[in-house]
């Protein structure tokens, strides 16, 4: 990946184009207290993201650090960034609510009634 020394703002995504590789520009898009790194193909006329990674919020990262150290911190409210952005309809595997984290993929099993 070729990092760009003087990144410019992408007009569509309003984030800094920080790298370029194989016809794809990597854009760091600010999201509240964290960033989302997205890959947008140069030949895409609509500027749709081909890949994207969300970095955890500071609160989620601190919660996970406490859990790994053996503490039992209470769930955050909202319990994860995905739940917040989906108005509580979705949760990811990094959710701070242990029950939701454990039951997240149960409907994917063949024995599930869903």
N, C-alpha and C positions, 0 to 999 in steps of 0.2 A: 504494500500500500504506500502510495506517495503522499506524504503529508504536505500540506500547502503552508508555506511560510507566512504569507499575509492573507489570511482567510477573508473572503468577502461574504456579505449577507446574501443568501438565496432569496430572491424576491417573492417566490411563492410560499416557501416554508418559513421565512423570517428567522432563519437560523444561520450559523456560520458554516460555510463549506470548508471543512477542515482537511479533507483528503480526496484523492481521485485515483481510481483503479479500474481497469478493464471496462471503460465506458460507463462507470458508475461514480456519482459524486456522493460523498459521505457528509451528511449535514447534522450538526449538533443543534437540536431544537430545544430551547429552554422551556421547561414545564414546571412552574411554581418554583420549588426549591431544588429541583433536579433537572436532568437533561434526557432527551430521547435521541438516540443516534439512528438515523435513517439512511438507507441507500436508495438513491433515485437514479434510474438509468438515464443517460444523457439523451437518448433517442425517444423517450416517452414524452409525447406532446402534452400530456395532462399532468406530468410531474408526480405521478403516484409512487408511493414508497414500495420498493421491492422487498426490503427487509427492514426490521426495526427492533431496537432493543430499548427497553425502559429501565433506567437506573432507579433503584429504590429511593423512596423519600428518606430523609434523615431520621424521621420517627420510626419508620419500618426497619431501617438498618439497626437503630439502637435497640428496638424490641428484639430483633433476631439475635443480636450480640448477647443480651441478657438471657435469652432462652438457651443459647449454646453454653453459657457459663453455668447452667443448672438452675437458674431462677425460674419462677413461674409468673411472668408478667401478665397482667390482665390484657384482653384484646384491646386494640386501639379502636377509636370510634371516628371515622369508619375503620373497619378492621383491615382493609387493604386498599391500595390505590385503585385497583380494578373495580372494587365494589363502589368506591366513591365516584368514579367516572361513569359507571353503569347504573347509578342510583340504586345500588344494593342488589341488582339483578345477577351479578356475576362475581365470582371470587377466583383467585388463582392459587397455585400451590404454595405461594409465599404468604398467604393470608395469615394474619395474626390471631385469628379465632381458631383454636385447635380443632374444635368440632367440625367447622367448615373445611379446614385443611384435610382432615381425615376422610370426610364424606364426599369430597369434591369429585372424585372419579368413580364413585360407586355406580352411578347410572351407566357407566361404560361397560360394566361386567355383564356377561350373558345371563346370569341368574337374577339380574335386577328386574324389577317390575316396571321400570320406566321405559 
